[in-house]
Amino acid sequence: LNVQELWTRDGSGLEITRQVMSYKRFLFLLRCLRFDNLNTREERKKTDKLAAIRHIYDGFVENCKNSYSLGQYVTIDKKLEAFRGRCSFIQYIPNKPAKYGLKMCVLADAKTHFVNSLEIYCGQQPEGTYRVSNSPTDIVLRLVDHIKGSNRNLTTDNWYTSYPLAKMPLDKKITVLGTLRKNKREIPPELLPNRTKTKGTSLFGYQRYITMVSYTPKKNKSVIVLSTMHNTGEIDLETKKPEMILDYNATKGGVD
């Protein structure tokens, strides 16, 4: 919301904000607020692009982890926080509502949408403590590290999902459910889209602990889903869709 809208009295504002302080008081405090020591910021920026917010950012993420017990289903997705200010790692993502902003990779509860952990994408960090790999698999493993051994299920989209990722969390007792991009070399040719497949049909592939399904919603198009949570090819009689796809639709979303 625009800050002024919080203090409106036509029923659309938040009454609690008016009870706590006036609009002018809020702006005064906002002008005085600093998240870190400005005198040492330039020195810290040599090893950390997030130096200006590092202290409050790390504290916020830690509080999110400690303040809420996640449910059985969690999801990881990208979020674009709208921002057009001066920043070296602003992202342009045309299919997002804001288009310009700060990209975050977020781990959230699939049912309540509560944020449990997040990473702000700032490109490649300078040499030092905060320089880590930005590959999708490494991001996922960092975000779920604190819930390993909990027997939860993780749902991801096709940017994160891969065959190597599906095998890694099994050691951490976390199952994975996600869509796959068609260019993944692990996908058998029979599961890729072709004109001979009938609309509404499903083709399953099985490996130890891993199941893959190719569903044909229309001619010459296939949706490919990989799962370590499912080991049978069950299909919903009403929708004719595989249970794997229905479970994906039910547990994916909420991050945006």
Secondary structure as a PSIPRED ss2 file (coil, helix, strand):
# PSIPRED VFORMAT (PSIPRED V4.0)

   1 L C   1.000  0.000  0.000
   2 N C   1.000  0.000  0.000
   3 V H   0.000  1.000  0.000
   4 Q H   0.000  1.000  0.000
   5 E H   0.000  1.000  0.000
   6 L H   0.000  1.000  0.000
   7 W H   0.000  1.000  0.000
   8 T C   1.000  0.000  0.000
   9 R C   1.000  0.000  0.000
  10 D C   1.000  0.000  0.000
  11 G C   1.000  0.000  0.000
  12 S C   1.000  0.000  0.000
  13 G C   1.000  0.000  0.000
  14 L C   1.000  0.000  0.000
  15 E H   0.000  1.000  0.000
  16 I H   0.000  1.000  0.000
  17 T H   0.000  1.000  0.000
  18 R H   0.000  1.000  0.000
  19 Q H   0.000  1.000  0.000
  20 V H   0.000  1.000  0.000
  21 M C   1.000  0.000  0.000
  22 S C   1.000  0.000  0.000
  23 Y H   0.000  1.000  0.000
  24 K H   0.000  1.000  0.000
  25 R H   0.000  1.000  0.000
  26 F H   0.000  1.000  0.000
  27 L H   0.000  1.000  0.000
  28 F H   0.000  1.000  0.000
  29 L H   0.000  1.000  0.000
  30 L H   0.000  1.000  0.000
  31 R H   0.000  1.000  0.000
  32 C H   0.000  1.000  0.000
  33 L C   1.000  0.000  0.000
  34 R C   1.000  0.000  0.000
  35 F C   1.000  0.000  0.000
  36 D C   1.000  0.000  0.000
  37 N C   1.000  0.000  0.000
  38 L H   0.000  1.000  0.000
  39 N H   0.000  1.000  0.000
  40 T H   0.000  1.000  0.000
  41 R H   0.000  1.000  0.000
  42 E H   0.000  1.000  0.000
  43 E H   0.000  1.000  0.000
  44 R H   0.000  1.000  0.000
  45 K C   1.000  0.000  0.000
  46 K C   1.000  0.000  0.000
  47 T C   1.000  0.000  0.000
  48 D C   1.000  0.000  0.000
  49 K C   1.000  0.000  0.000
  50 L C   1.000  0.000  0.000
  51 A C   1.000  0.000  0.000
  52 A C   1.000  0.000  0.000
  53 I C   1.000  0.000  0.000
  54 R H   0.000  1.000  0.000
  55 H H   0.000  1.000  0.000
  56 I H   0.000  1.000  0.000
  57 Y H   0.000  1.000  0.000
  58 D H   0.000  1.000  0.000
  59 G H   0.000  1.000  0.000
  60 F H   0.000  1.000  0.000
  61 V H   0.000  1.000  0.000
  62 E H   0.000  1.000  0.000
  63 N H   0.000  1.000  0.000
  64 C H   0.000  1.000  0.000
  65 K H   0.000  1.000  0.000
  66 N H   0.000  1.000  0.000
  67 S H   0.000  1.000  0.000
  68 Y C   1.000  0.000  0.000
  69 S C   1.000  0.000  0.000
  70 L C   1.000  0.000  0.000
  71 G C   1.000  0.000  0.000
  72 Q C   1.000  0.000  0.000
  73 Y E   0.000  0.000  1.000
  74 V E   0.000  0.000  1.000
  75 T E   0.000  0.000  1.000
  76 I E   0.000  0.000  1.000
  77 D E   0.000  0.000  1.000
  78 K E   0.000  0.000  1.000
  79 K E   0.000  0.000  1.000
  80 L E   0.000  0.000  1.000
  81 E E   0.000  0.000  1.000
  82 A E   0.000  0.000  1.000
  83 F C   1.000  0.000  0.000
  84 R C   1.000  0.000  0.000
  85 G C   1.000  0.000  0.000
  86 R C   1.000  0.000  0.000
  87 C C   1.000  0.000  0.000
  88 S C   1.000  0.000  0.000
  89 F C   1.000  0.000  0.000
  90 I C   1.000  0.000  0.000
  91 Q E   0.000  0.000  1.000
  92 Y E   0.000  0.000  1.000
  93 I C   1.000  0.000  0.000
  94 P C   1.000  0.000  0.000
  95 N C   1.000  0.000  0.000
  96 K C   1.000  0.000  0.000
  97 P C   1.000  0.000  0.000
  98 A C   1.000  0.000  0.000
  99 K C   1.000  0.000  0.000
 100 Y E   0.000  0.000  1.000
 101 G E   0.000  0.000  1.000
 102 L E   0.000  0.000  1.000
 103 K E   0.000  0.000  1.000
 104 M E   0.000  0.000  1.000
 105 C E   0.000  0.000  1.000
 106 V E   0.000  0.000  1.000
 107 L E   0.000  0.000  1.000
 108 A E   0.000  0.000  1.000
 109 D E   0.000  0.000  1.000
 110 A C   1.000  0.000  0.000
 111 K C   1.000  0.000  0.000
 112 T C   1.000  0.000  0.000
 113 H C   1.000  0.000  0.000
 114 F C   1.000  0.000  0.000
 115 V E   0.000  0.000  1.000
 116 N E   0.000  0.000  1.000
 117 S E   0.000  0.000  1.000
 118 L E   0.000  0.000  1.000
 119 E E   0.000  0.000  1.000
 120 I E   0.000  0.000  1.000
 121 Y C   1.000  0.000  0.000
 122 C C   1.000  0.000  0.000
 123 G C   1.000  0.000  0.000
 124 Q C   1.000  0.000  0.000
 125 Q C   1.000  0.000  0.000
 126 P C   1.000  0.000  0.000
 127 E C   1.000  0.000  0.000
 128 G C   1.000  0.000  0.000
 129 T C   1.000  0.000  0.000
 130 Y C   1.000  0.000  0.000
 131 R C   1.000  0.000  0.000
 132 V C   1.000  0.000  0.000
 133 S C   1.000  0.000  0.000
 134 N C   1.000  0.000  0.000
 135 S C   1.000  0.000  0.000
 136 P H   0.000  1.000  0.000
 137 T H   0.000  1.000  0.000
 138 D H   0.000  1.000  0.000
 139 I H   0.000  1.000  0.000
 140 V H   0.000  1.000  0.000
 141 L H   0.000  1.000  0.000
 142 R H   0.000  1.000  0.000
 143 L H   0.000  1.000  0.000
 144 V C   1.000  0.000  0.000
 145 D H   0.000  1.000  0.000
 146 H H   0.000  1.000  0.000
 147 I H   0.000  1.000  0.000
 148 K C   1.000  0.000  0.000
 149 G C   1.000  0.000  0.000
 150 S C   1.000  0.000  0.000
 151 N C   1.000  0.000  0.000
 152 R C   1.000  0.000  0.000
 153 N E   0.000  0.000  1.000
 154 L E   0.000  0.000  1.000
 155 T E   0.000  0.000  1.000
 156 T E   0.000  0.000  1.000
 157 D C   1.000  0.000  0.000
 158 N C   1.000  0.000  0.000
 159 W C   1.000  0.000  0.000
 160 Y C   1.000  0.000  0.000
 161 T C   1.000  0.000  0.000
 162 S C   1.000  0.000  0.000
 163 Y H   0.000  1.000  0.000
 164 P H   0.000  1.000  0.000
 165 L H   0.000  1.000  0.000
 166 A H   0.000  1.000  0.000
 167 K H   0.000  1.000  0.000
 168 M C   1.000  0.000  0.000
 169 P H   0.000  1.000  0.000
 170 L H   0.000  1.000  0.000
 171 D H   0.000  1.000  0.000
 172 K H   0.000  1.000  0.000
 173 K C   1.000  0.000  0.000
 174 I C   1.000  0.000  0.000
 175 T E   0.000  0.000  1.000
 176 V E   0.000  0.000  1.000
 177 L E   0.000  0.000  1.000
 178 G E   0.000  0.000  1.000
 179 T E   0.000  0.000  1.000
 180 L C   1.000  0.000  0.000
 181 R C   1.000  0.000  0.000
 182 K C   1.000  0.000  0.000
 183 N C   1.000  0.000  0.000
 184 K C   1.000  0.000  0.000
 185 R C   1.000  0.000  0.000
 186 E C   1.000  0.000  0.000
 187 I C   1.000  0.000  0.000
 188 P C   1.000  0.000  0.000
 189 P H   0.000  1.000  0.000
 190 E H   0.000  1.000  0.000
 191 L H   0.000  1.000  0.000
 192 L C   1.000  0.000  0.000
 193 P C   1.000  0.000  0.000
 194 N C   1.000  0.000  0.000
 195 R C   1.000  0.000  0.000
 196 T C   1.000  0.000  0.000
 197 K C   1.000  0.000  0.000
 198 T C   1.000  0.000  0.000
 199 K C   1.000  0.000  0.000
 200 G C   1.000  0.000  0.000
 201 T C   1.000  0.000  0.000
 202 S E   0.000  0.000  1.000
 203 L E   0.000  0.000  1.000
 204 F E   0.000  0.000  1.000
 205 G E   0.000  0.000  1.000
 206 Y E   0.000  0.000  1.000
 207 Q E   0.000  0.000  1.000
 208 R C   1.000  0.000  0.000
 209 Y C   1.000  0.000  0.000
 210 I E   0.000  0.000  1.000
 211 T E   0.000  0.000  1.000
 212 M E   0.000  0.000  1.000
 213 V E   0.000  0.000  1.000
 214 S E   0.000  0.000  1.000
 215 Y E   0.000  0.000  1.000
 216 T E   0.000  0.000  1.000
 217 P E   0.000  0.000  1.000
 218 K E   0.000  0.000  1.000
 219 K C   1.000  0.000  0.000
 220 N C   1.000  0.000  0.000
 221 K E   0.000  0.000  1.000
 222 S E   0.000  0.000  1.000
 223 V E   0.000  0.000  1.000
 224 I E   0.000  0.000  1.000
 225 V E   0.000  0.000  1.000
 226 L E   0.000  0.000  1.000
 227 S E   0.000  0.000  1.000
 228 T C   1.000  0.000  0.000
 229 M C   1.000  0.000  0.000
 230 H C   1.000  0.000  0.000
 231 N C   1.000  0.000  0.000
 232 T C   1.000  0.000  0.000
 233 G C   1.000  0.000  0.000
 234 E C   1.000  0.000  0.000
 235 I E   0.000  0.000  1.000
 236 D C   1.000  0.000  0.000
 237 L C   1.000  0.000  0.000
 238 E C   1.000  0.000  0.000
 239 T C   1.000  0.000  0.000
 240 K C   1.000  0.000  0.000
 241 K C   1.000  0.000  0.000
 242 P E   0.000  0.000  1.000
 243 E H   0.000  1.000  0.000
 244 M H   0.000  1.000  0.000
 245 I H   0.000  1.000  0.000
 246 L H   0.000  1.000  0.000
 247 D H   0.000  1.000  0.000
 248 Y H   0.000  1.000  0.000
 249 N H   0.000  1.000  0.000
 250 A H   0.000  1.000  0.000
 251 T H   0.000  1.000  0.000
 252 K C   1.000  0.000  0.000
 253 G C   1.000  0.000  0.000
 254 G C   1.000  0.000  0.000
 255 V C   1.000  0.000  0.000
 256 D C   1.000  0.000  0.000
